[in-house]
Amino acid sequence: MTKEWSNLKEFGQNCLDRFTIYQDSAFENVKDFRTVKFYASPFGGPIAFLNTELLTNESIAPLEIYRADGKQRLGVLNVMDIYQDIIEIGWNDLEELIIVLKNGTFLLYDMYGKVKQRVSVSDSLKTETVEQARIVGPVVAFQTKKSFYLLDDRRPLASPKETVYSWLVIPPELSPDNHTELIYSDSSALHAISTARNTDPVALPREGGGYKLMALSPSGKLLACYSRDHRIHVVQSDFSKELLEVNTGIEDNCYPDQFVWCGESGVCCYYRELSVLLVVGLSGECVVYPESEAINIVSECDGLRIYTTDSCEFLHVASDSLKRIFDKDNDKYAPATLYRAAYLFHKNKTCVDEIILELKKSLAQAIDVLIDAATHEWDIPLQKELLRAAAFGITYLEKQVIRFYETGKWLRVLNAMRKFGIPLTFTQLRVMTPEVLIERLMNRNIEASTVDDISQYLGLKGEQVLIRWSKSKVSDFSFQETEDKIANSIKYKLRSSTGVSFASIAYEAYKIGREELAIMLLDAEPRPADQVPLLVHMRRYEIALEKAVDSGDTNLIHMVLAIFRINIENGTSSAIDFETIVRQSVPARAVWAQMCKQTNLEMLIKMYSKEKLPMEVARLEIQKIINTNNLELMENRMKYIADILKKSALYPMESTLTENEIDLLKLQVQLEESFKVKFVGSSLTNTIYRVLLLGSIKKAKKIRSDFKVPNKRWWWIKIGALAETGRWEALRSFSTKRHSPIGYRPFVEVCIKNGNASEAKHYMRYMDNCEAKVLYYLKLQAWYEAVETADTLELPEFVYQQMLNKIRDSTLKSKVKSQMARYYDTA
């Protein structure tokens, strides 16, 4: 078998190869491409057709989605209501269809026409409307009359000052700085703006300016521009260098209907009016393909898909490997010779060994060329011939060629994909990655087990495939398997897969009524944050609480208890079950107690009462009344607290203290009536203190007697009150009646606090010499007394330093230094 090489067209130093991928595509309702708008997803993705005759013929399907081979319609969208508002339609890199409307609404559909999301940016646009939009990979950008925007960032990205003739976006994965970039053309220059806010716009001045069309190469490195005077300019996308300028020779007012790249090799211009497809190479070479009917073209990373209403073709630069094998001018080279030798061998010719001996030095290279040629060939019989020739050559090598086996594996997958209606090339698969291929297969109505087989065949982990398989397993009632057996089979299947969410599989089981199966699957879920919410949703609170407690996450415990309690209040759960479950777990009980303290004390009081915990009940009752102004309520609750504590033999002292507090409350009420001053809420000490301040010493003495206030505390209270009210004679009289049980330092402090230095010095005479006495003298600026007192003491070094810092008298300062020198090295 040979490949016809003479039909290829020269393209600089290469050749352009155009061949049919699918024949009789038969787009069901698409009879003429001139009556539809065409939107295709790259990498062999689905195709959407918007019928432009919708307003004149309502019987036709408005928007249809087809498989890339055109042999299966995937879905239909009724866009009658929004047809006149549609600005743009496109596919993102997840093969989701996006429709952009004039009012700033973005509609997201899956490839089967099922709506997934609706996003509106009308609030950000205010009075403006969307005029144009671009959908490239994960990026959606749109233009209003004044500015450019990105869907994910409602702030204006750029606000051109001149008329914009054309524009495009570069997604982050193709941008050198990993940020989305926008390039637009006005009458004088090309402008590039990055979403990296700290970068300045870049401009490339152009004399002609005003480019009608722009196209970005698949790698994002090159930018092609079509000018108003029908010239094609190719520049590097960072504007650093211009690579090409070509005059197409087309007449005025006839601009390309489609302007795209053919891989990285050249730019394609399709003129529907002229029925011409023009391909321009990077060296300026041009190839013209006359078209007998209307076509639509789709740019791919290594070529161009060309669609008619009944076929799909692929245009690309022919592989150098195939050229070295099948071009007649190259039949003496090693790859062509090895291919011919293999053919002769299979025909039982005897001269093969001699040919192989001639190839000995270049045999390995020839094998590599044959393997590479097979990856670029679409014809399956020819693929086999090329690989068979490579295998024949390998038998003469002394080493294994691993690439041979890997290539065979990938070609089987590619051929299967092409049968599924996904026309991928080997290059496209490498760029897209096998993982993305598996993800895309899962988004199609292909059996999960089939996708899993492909994933395993390619040696991929394929967690998502396994999840899909597991969900189909729990949803399948056709096999009479017990739920325990189903759960075990899923666990076994996923045993070596890390990161698989058993919770998502369990939820699928729960949705269809297999609750016990869901619980079995959740038991294998390693993440409590995924495990517990579903158990709560299923109202399996005991298991949920157990898992939450085992996780040590108090937020999860809080969530379980809160939802459990809400359901009790709604009448959908039992309060008895709740109390039983909470009591069984110490951590859960602690979290519940904290929740009740913040939101519902009564509920916690009831629980503590049932558990016979009087002290806990007492604490909560006090917490309830601590800020109340209702004195009657306060007294009643205090009596209740005293009563429950008295009934328990464990808390006699607490009971007595509570009764004393009740008596104090009654007293404070009486004092408020007598003095017209607030007393309720004050401590016993503060109550006596305030009575003394009001001048009622007899009343204060009676309170002291009734509440058995200790003598020392009484002295502290009285001297403070006397000093604060300025009754200095009364204070002296009180100090001399008997020896102070608290010493005379408190007298000094209250005098200093209330600004009476002379009285403070009076009481300091009764103090023994000590560090505090020196510090008091310093505070009163009694420098001589401070020095004299210090003379008899060994003081900390910092006290001497304070004295030296504060005393200005040189004689006293000298004395302090000599005192300090006795105990510290001052050299």
Beta strands, then each sheet from edge to edge (+ up, - down):
strand 1: 9-11
strand 2: 14-23
strand 3: 36-40
strand 4: 47-51
strand 5: 63-66
strand 6: 73-77
strand 7: 86-91
strand 8: 97-101
strand 9: 105-109
strand 10: 115-120
strand 11: 132-136
strand 12: 139-143
strand 13: 148-150
strand 14: 153-158
strand 15: 166-170
strand 16: 181-185
strand 17: 189-194
strand 18: 202-205
strand 19: 213-216
strand 20: 222-226
strand 21: 231-236
strand 22: 242-247
strand 23: 258-262
strand 24: 266-271
strand 25: 276-281
strand 26: 286-290
strand 27: 296-300
strand 28: 303-307
strand 29: 311-317
sheet 1: 1+ 2- 29+ 28- 27+
sheet 2: 3+ 4- 5+ 6-
sheet 3: 7+ 8- 9+ 10-
sheet 4: 11+ 12- 13+ 14-
sheet 5: 15+ 16- 17+ 18-
sheet 6: 19+ 20- 21+ 22-
sheet 7: 23+ 24- 25+ 26-
end
